[in-house]
Amino acid sequence: MSKDKHNFESNLNKLEEIVEKLENGEVDLEESVKLYEEGMRLKKVCEEKLKSIELQIKKIKEDNYKISKEDFK
């Protein structure tokens, strides 16, 4: 497994924490805006990673389930 700066699971956990704070009203307005911006950034990173994994799965299926390693960044 490659060591990304931040892996998918840690980004998803951070995003879930942000959502929980925003939903519970634990922060003031200024902090809410900062958290919202960070949440949107993390959402984008997670979506890009999922799209990359989806491409890898499609590639495996297209190759008759033969596993081949390619970089899908």
DAFENPE-V791044 format. One line per field, one symbol per residue. phi: phi as a letter, one per 20 degrees, with the letter a starting at -180 (. if undefined). psi: psi as a letter, one per 40 degrees, with the letter a starting at -180 (. if undefined). Layout:
phi = ???
psi = ???
This chain:
phi = .fefgcegffffffffffgffffemfcfgfffffffffffffgfffffffffffffffffffelmeececedf
psi = higidhiddddddddddddddddefeiiddddddddddddddddddddddddddddddddddffehhihihf.
